[in-house]
Each structure stands twice: as C-alpha cells, then as structure tokens.
C-alpha cells in the first residue's frame, strides 16, 4: 500500500526555503546561506536514521515501480522531517537509472547486484562509430524503448492517482550532451584518443548525438504543446577536454541545445574538476546555473562564476562518509562560507549525488550548522 505524504504539511518550511533561494538568485544575501543535500532514491534505499530505516537492493529498486514509490515516500518524509535542507518540493518516479543512451540507441543494459544499472559500451573503433552515424534511429513516436518509457510514466501517474497520492509521479530518461553521451557508448579513453586522431569523424559523431537529443525534445514539445525555455544538462565527461578541445567539439553542440531549449535558463552539472572550463561556461556558453560537482575547486568557481552564474557545490560526498568527524565537516562548511558565502548567487551543496555511504546524522548536523554559521549578520 502506498504511504500517504502531504507536502502541504511543510508549506511554511518550503516557502522559507523558496524565499531564501529566490533572494540568492537575485545575487542578494538571504537570511542564511541556502543549502541543498542531494539525497535521492539510491541513498534512500539504505537510509538508517532512528525510525527511518530502509534496506533494499538497488538492483530491485531500479526495476520495481512499487518499491521505488515505497522507498521515495519514506525518504522524502525523512528529508522534510529530519534533514530540513532547502528543498522546495518532491515527486515520485519509476526510476530506470543512468541508462538513457542505452534505451535510445539500443545498447545492452546490465543490472549488477546492489548498484545502479549501466550501459555496455559497445563502440570500440572508428569503424563502429561510422556505422553508428549511418544507423537510422526510429522516430520517437515509433521508438520501442521510448514508447516503453512513456507507458511506464503513464502507469506511474495512474498508480499514484489511484492511491490518492498528493504528490505527482512519472518516469523518464535523460540523454547527456555529446561528450558524456559518447562516453556512455564508448570507453572514455577511446573517445578522447579519437578526438585527437579522427577529429572530423568525432565532429560528425557529436553532431549525430546532439541531433537525436534535439529530436526527442522537439517531439516532447509537440506532445505536451509546451515550448521548452529552460534546459538542464549533465556533462560529467567535459572535464576530459582542454579548453580548446571543449570549444571545438562540445561547446558548439551545447550552445545549439541551449539556444533551442534554454532561452530562459541554462543549467549545467559536471562532477569535475572543471576549474579549467568555468570561465568559458560563464562567458562563452552563457549558463545561468551550475552544479560544480564534488571535485571542482570552489575557489576557482567563485573567481569565475560569482555574480554571473548561480552556482552550487563546495562539498563532496566523501566529506560525510560514516566515521568522518563533525569537526571535518564543520571545517569544510566554514571554508565554503568564507570563499562563496557573500553576495548571493551561491547554494552550499554536495556536488552531484549523495551516495549511500553518507552518514544521515552528519548530513542533518551540517544543515543545522549552516543555518547557524551563515545567519545574517555574520560575525
């Protein structure tokens, strides 16, 4: 039976967080520094904090919608009741994992025990890429994999409605921009090698990947009768490109995507380190928001992004692994406040995803400490 969860119970908490984030987005200082802890389904699968206890195999989680909803309900309740970071909503999702390119391009997907699924990288040579470029991908309307995802989304919505859920539900997949999409289909070291040895081929490869992503979004626009004006991209593998290579291979396709679908806002995530790209992303790509990931330098990010781009990060998931002292966490938070806490435009966050080894108690204490240490006026 689906557990009941009512966001209205937290409307005051949500409104305060929304005001805090909106103030920061105007590059003004809110009452305290916004903080976001990126807990989600996989973390909730192993949640162990007082009466909030879940222990399910991640392989089961990524293949069972009912289990997804059960885990997410418990996890979302913990996040609003115990964590109390600056989240402003939640939803239910039938989660498929990081397999979007596998679904779209028909690559084999493996479900290992107790971890997220992954795509088998079947492209191994330039000849494989040539064949891939020549392969005609079915139109989204006729694509069996995309049709399955749409049907799953409908089942998720219907299941939530039938159960009287007060929060929305759905399903979907994400397709990365070309560099990261290429690295989902081919070993990253081979992608980089071919960029040097077969640049024309890789330009065509990247164009093909971007074309297919655009086609999906345009199809979604037609179905929804809603034109996209905000776009979020996750490009973890851009870190492997020098500034010149980024400008030549990835930036044209990213700018093409943003120009078409991100006229109002352009969000970007990259695990990093992306220190060498920050200035390009701010001044040439024109992003409006960035999650700098857990491995980039906050100092470099502040130098290049402050006052131009709303950005989040500064903390790494490993700072919160079980057995870590709170003094270490406190020192990391103080470091973030010193480097980026003034002037708005910054949300303290664990860059990327919060993994299952993170200690819930440390996460809660971190949120509480940020509220205290960054409260205006600061000493």
C-alpha positions as CSV (number, residue, x, y, z in Angstrom):
1,X,0.0,0.0,0.0
2,X,1.3,3.5,-0.9
3,X,2.2,5.6,2.1
4,X,0.5,9.0,2.3
5,X,2.6,12.0,2.1
6,X,1.3,15.6,2.1
7,X,3.6,18.4,1.1
8,X,1.1,21.0,2.5
9,X,2.3,20.0,5.9
10,X,5.6,21.6,5.1
11,X,4.3,24.7,3.3
12,X,5.9,27.2,5.7
13,X,9.2,25.4,5.6
14,X,9.1,25.3,1.8
15,X,8.1,28.9,1.5
16,X,11.1,30.0,3.7
17,X,13.4,27.9,1.5
18,X,11.9,29.3,-1.7
19,X,12.4,32.9,-0.4
20,X,15.9,32.1,0.6
21,X,16.7,30.7,-2.9
22,X,15.0,33.5,-4.8
23,X,16.9,36.1,-2.8
24,X,20.2,34.4,-3.5
25,X,19.3,34.1,-7.2
26,X,19.0,37.8,-7.4
27,X,22.6,38.0,-6.1
28,X,21.4,39.3,-2.8
29,X,22.2,37.7,0.6
30,X,19.3,35.8,2.2
31,X,18.8,35.3,5.9
32,X,21.2,32.4,5.8
33,X,23.1,30.6,3.1
34,X,20.9,28.1,1.1
35,X,22.0,24.5,1.5
36,X,20.9,21.6,-0.6
37,X,21.8,17.9,0.2
38,X,21.3,15.9,-3.0
39,X,19.7,12.8,-1.4
40,X,17.6,10.7,-3.6
41,X,16.4,7.2,-4.4
42,X,19.7,5.3,-4.1
43,X,20.6,7.0,-0.8
44,X,17.0,6.3,0.5
45,X,17.5,2.6,-0.3
46,X,20.0,2.3,2.5
47,X,18.6,5.0,4.8
48,X,19.3,4.2,8.5
49,X,18.4,7.0,10.9
50,X,16.3,6.3,14.0
51,X,12.9,5.2,13.0
52,X,13.7,5.8,9.3
53,X,15.1,2.5,8.1
54,X,15.2,1.1,4.6
55,X,17.4,-1.7,3.3
56,X,16.6,-2.8,-0.3
57,X,18.8,-4.0,-3.1
58,X,19.5,-1.2,-5.6
59,X,19.0,-3.6,-8.4
60,X,15.5,-4.2,-7.2
61,X,14.9,-0.5,-6.8
62,X,15.8,0.2,-10.4
63,X,13.4,-2.4,-11.7
64,X,10.3,-2.2,-9.4
65,X,8.0,0.8,-9.5
66,X,6.1,-0.2,-6.3
67,X,9.4,-0.4,-4.5
68,X,10.5,2.9,-5.9
69,X,7.4,4.6,-4.5
70,X,7.7,3.0,-1.1
71,X,11.4,4.0,-0.8
72,X,10.8,7.5,-2.1
73,X,7.9,8.1,0.3
74,X,10.0,7.2,3.3
75,X,13.0,9.1,2.1
76,X,11.1,12.3,1.2
77,X,9.4,12.2,4.7
78,X,12.9,11.9,6.3
79,X,14.2,14.8,4.2
80,X,11.4,17.2,5.2
81,X,11.1,16.0,8.8
82,X,14.8,15.4,9.7
83,X,17.2,16.8,7.2
84,X,15.3,20.1,6.6
85,X,17.6,21.5,3.8
86,X,16.3,24.0,1.3
87,X,14.4,21.6,-1.0
88,X,11.1,23.1,-2.3
89,X,9.3,20.0,-3.5
90,X,9.4,16.4,-4.3
91,X,7.8,13.8,-6.6
92,X,7.6,10.1,-7.2
93,X,9.4,8.4,-10.1
94,X,9.7,5.0,-11.6
95,X,13.4,5.1,-11.8
96,X,15.4,3.4,-14.6
97,X,18.8,4.6,-13.7
98,X,21.5,6.3,-15.8
99,X,20.6,4.3,-19.0
100,X,19.2,6.9,-21.3
101,X,21.6,6.4,-24.2
102,X,21.2,2.6,-23.9
103,X,17.4,2.9,-24.3
104,X,17.7,5.4,-27.2
105,X,20.4,3.7,-29.2
106,X,19.5,0.1,-28.3
107,X,22.7,-0.8,-26.4
108,X,22.7,-3.6,-23.9
109,X,21.9,-2.6,-20.3
110,X,23.2,-4.7,-17.3
111,X,21.7,-4.7,-13.8
112,X,24.5,-5.7,-11.4
113,X,23.7,-6.7,-7.8
114,X,23.0,-3.8,-5.4
115,X,24.1,-0.9,-7.6
116,X,22.6,1.1,-10.4
117,X,22.3,-0.3,-13.9
118,X,24.9,0.6,-16.6
119,X,25.2,0.6,-20.3
120,X,27.5,-1.9,-22.0
121,X,29.9,0.3,-24.1
122,X,29.7,-1.5,-27.5
123,X,31.5,1.1,-29.6
124,X,35.2,0.2,-29.8
125,X,36.6,1.6,-33.0
126,X,36.3,4.4,-35.6
127,X,34.5,1.8,-37.9
128,X,32.0,1.3,-35.1
129,X,31.4,5.0,-34.9
130,X,31.0,5.2,-38.7
131,X,28.3,2.5,-38.6
132,X,26.6,4.2,-35.6
133,X,26.4,7.5,-37.5
134,X,24.8,5.8,-40.5
135,X,22.3,3.9,-38.3
136,X,18.8,5.4,-38.5
137,X,17.3,5.7,-35.1
138,X,13.5,5.3,-35.0
139,X,11.4,8.4,-34.7
140,X,10.4,9.0,-31.0
141,X,6.8,8.2,-31.8
142,X,7.8,4.8,-33.2
143,X,10.8,4.0,-30.9
144,X,10.0,0.9,-28.8
145,X,12.3,1.9,-26.0
146,X,10.9,5.5,-25.7
147,X,7.4,4.1,-26.1
148,X,8.1,1.8,-23.0
149,X,9.3,4.8,-21.0
150,X,6.1,6.8,-21.9
151,X,3.9,3.8,-21.0
152,X,5.8,3.5,-17.7
153,X,5.2,7.2,-17.0
154,X,1.5,6.8,-17.5
155,X,1.4,3.7,-15.2
156,X,3.3,5.7,-12.6
157,X,0.8,8.6,-12.8
158,X,-2.2,6.3,-12.7
159,X,-0.8,4.3,-9.7
160,X,-0.2,7.5,-7.7
161,X,-3.7,8.8,-8.6
162,X,-5.4,5.5,-7.7
163,X,-3.6,5.5,-4.3
164,X,-4.7,9.1,-3.6
165,X,-1.1,10.4,-3.6
166,X,-0.9,14.2,-3.1
167,X,2.4,14.4,-5.0
168,X,2.9,13.8,-8.7
169,X,4.5,10.8,-10.3
170,X,6.1,9.9,-13.6
171,X,9.1,8.4,-15.3
172,X,11.7,9.4,-17.8
173,X,15.2,9.1,-19.1
174,X,18.0,11.6,-19.6
175,X,20.2,11.9,-22.6
176,X,23.6,13.6,-22.0
177,X,25.2,16.2,-24.2
178,X,27.5,14.7,-26.8
179,X,30.8,14.3,-24.9
180,X,29.1,12.5,-22.0
181,X,26.8,10.6,-24.3
182,X,29.8,9.4,-26.3
183,X,31.4,8.2,-23.1
184,X,28.3,6.3,-22.2
185,X,28.6,4.3,-25.5
186,X,32.4,4.0,-25.8
187,X,35.2,3.8,-23.2
188,X,36.1,7.5,-22.4
189,X,39.8,7.0,-23.1
190,X,38.9,5.8,-26.6
191,X,36.7,8.8,-27.1
192,X,39.5,11.2,-26.2
193,X,42.0,9.4,-28.3
194,X,39.8,9.6,-31.4
195,X,39.2,13.3,-30.8
196,X,42.9,13.7,-31.4
197,X,43.3,11.2,-34.2
198,X,40.0,11.4,-36.0
199,X,38.6,14.9,-35.4
200,X,36.3,15.1,-38.4
201,X,34.8,11.7,-37.5
202,X,34.2,12.8,-33.9
203,X,32.6,16.1,-35.0
204,X,30.1,14.1,-37.0
205,X,29.6,11.7,-34.1
206,X,28.9,14.6,-31.7
207,X,26.5,16.1,-34.2
208,X,24.6,12.8,-34.6
209,X,24.3,12.6,-30.8
210,X,23.1,16.2,-30.5
211,X,20.6,15.7,-33.4
212,X,19.0,12.7,-31.7
213,X,18.7,14.6,-28.4
214,X,17.1,17.6,-30.1
215,X,14.6,15.3,-31.9
216,X,13.4,13.8,-28.6
217,X,12.9,17.3,-27.0
218,X,11.1,18.6,-30.1
219,X,8.8,15.5,-30.0
220,X,8.1,16.1,-26.3
221,X,7.3,19.7,-27.1
222,X,4.7,18.6,-29.7
223,X,3.1,16.1,-27.3
224,X,2.9,18.5,-24.4
225,X,2.1,21.5,-26.5
226,X,4.6,23.4,-24.4
227,X,7.8,25.0,-25.6
228,X,10.9,24.4,-23.5
229,X,12.5,27.5,-22.3
230,X,14.7,26.1,-19.5
231,X,17.2,23.3,-20.1
232,X,19.4,21.3,-17.7
233,X,22.4,19.3,-18.9
234,X,24.7,16.8,-17.1
235,X,28.1,16.7,-18.7
236,X,30.4,14.9,-16.3
237,X,32.9,14.0,-19.0
238,X,33.6,17.5,-20.2
239,X,36.4,17.6,-17.6
240,X,38.4,15.4,-20.0
241,X,38.6,18.2,-22.6
242,X,41.1,21.0,-22.7
243,X,39.6,24.5,-23.2
244,X,40.5,24.4,-26.9
245,X,39.0,21.0,-27.4
246,X,35.9,21.9,-25.4
247,X,35.4,25.0,-27.7
248,X,35.9,22.9,-30.8
249,X,33.9,19.8,-30.1
250,X,31.5,20.2,-27.2
251,X,30.7,23.9,-26.9
252,X,29.1,24.2,-30.4
253,X,26.6,21.4,-29.6
254,X,25.9,22.6,-26.1
255,X,25.2,26.1,-27.3
256,X,23.0,24.7,-30.0
257,X,21.0,22.9,-27.4
258,X,20.7,25.9,-25.1
259,X,19.8,28.2,-27.9
260,X,16.9,26.0,-28.9
261,X,15.6,24.9,-25.5
262,X,17.2,27.2,-22.8
263,X,16.2,30.7,-23.8
264,X,15.1,31.5,-20.2
265,X,17.6,29.5,-18.1
266,X,20.5,27.2,-18.8
267,X,21.5,24.7,-16.1
268,X,24.6,22.6,-16.1
269,X,26.0,19.8,-13.9
270,X,29.5,18.4,-14.1
271,X,31.2,16.3,-11.4
272,X,34.5,17.9,-12.1
273,X,37.2,19.0,-11.7
274,X,36.0,21.6,-14.2
275,X,38.2,24.5,-13.0
276,X,39.7,25.0,-16.5
277,X,36.3,25.5,-18.0
278,X,34.5,27.7,-15.6
279,X,35.2,31.0,-17.4
280,X,34.3,29.5,-20.8
281,X,31.0,28.2,-19.4
282,X,30.1,31.6,-17.8
283,X,31.3,33.9,-20.6
284,X,31.0,32.0,-23.8
285,X,28.4,29.3,-23.2
286,X,26.3,31.6,-21.1
287,X,25.0,29.2,-18.5
288,X,22.7,30.7,-15.8
289,X,23.1,28.0,-13.1
290,X,25.7,25.4,-12.4
291,X,26.2,22.5,-10.0
292,X,30.0,22.4,-9.9
293,X,30.2,18.8,-8.6
294,X,32.1,17.5,-5.7
295,X,35.6,17.6,-7.3
296,X,36.0,21.2,-8.6
297,X,37.7,24.0,-6.7
298,X,35.2,26.2,-5.0
299,X,37.8,29.0,-5.0
300,X,38.1,28.8,-8.8
301,X,34.4,28.6,-9.2
302,X,33.8,31.7,-7.1
303,X,36.5,33.6,-9.1
304,X,34.9,32.8,-12.5
305,X,31.2,32.4,-11.7
306,X,30.4,34.8,-8.8
307,X,28.0,37.5,-9.8
308,X,27.5,35.9,-13.2
309,X,26.1,32.4,-12.6
310,X,24.1,31.0,-9.8
311,X,26.1,28.0,-8.7
312,X,26.0,25.3,-6.1
313,X,28.5,22.8,-4.6
314,X,31.6,23.1,-2.5
315,X,31.0,19.9,-0.5
316,X,32.0,16.3,-1.5
317,X,30.0,13.2,-0.6
318,X,33.2,11.7,0.9
319,X,33.2,14.5,3.5
320,X,30.1,12.8,5.0
321,X,31.0,9.1,4.9
322,X,30.4,7.2,8.1
323,X,33.3,7.5,10.5
324,X,34.1,11.1,9.5
325,X,34.3,13.6,12.4
326,X,31.9,16.5,12.5
327,X,34.9,18.8,13.0
328,X,36.0,17.9,9.5
329,X,32.5,18.6,8.1
330,X,32.5,21.9,10.1
331,X,35.8,23.0,8.6
332,X,34.5,22.3,5.1
333,X,31.4,24.3,5.7
334,X,33.4,27.2,7.1
335,X,35.6,27.1,4.0
336,X,32.6,27.3,1.8
337,X,31.1,30.3,3.7
338,X,34.5,32.1,3.5
339,X,35.0,31.6,-0.2
340,X,31.5,32.0,-1.6
341,X,29.0,32.9,1.2
342,X,28.8,36.6,0.5
343,X,26.9,38.4,-2.2
344,X,24.3,35.8,-3.0
345,X,24.2,33.5,-6.0
346,X,25.6,30.5,-4.2
347,X,24.0,27.5,-2.7
348,X,26.1,25.2,-0.5
349,X,25.6,21.7,-1.6
350,X,27.1,18.2,-2.0
351,X,28.0,18.4,-5.7
352,X,26.3,15.7,-7.8
353,X,24.7,12.8,-5.9
354,X,24.8,11.9,-2.2
355,X,25.8,8.3,-2.1
356,X,24.6,5.5,0.2
357,X,27.7,5.6,2.5
358,X,26.9,9.2,3.7
359,X,26.0,9.4,7.3
360,X,22.5,10.8,7.9
361,X,23.5,12.3,11.2
362,X,26.3,14.2,9.7
363,X,24.1,15.5,6.9
364,X,21.5,16.7,9.4
365,X,24.2,18.4,11.6
366,X,25.6,20.0,8.5
367,X,22.3,21.7,7.6
368,X,21.8,22.9,11.2
369,X,25.3,24.3,11.4
370,X,25.0,26.1,8.1
371,X,21.8,27.8,9.4
372,X,23.8,29.0,12.4
373,X,27.1,29.8,10.9
374,X,25.8,31.7,7.9
375,X,23.0,33.6,9.5
376,X,23.0,37.3,8.9
377,X,24.6,39.4,10.3
378,X,27.7,37.2,10.3
379,X,30.4,37.8,12.8
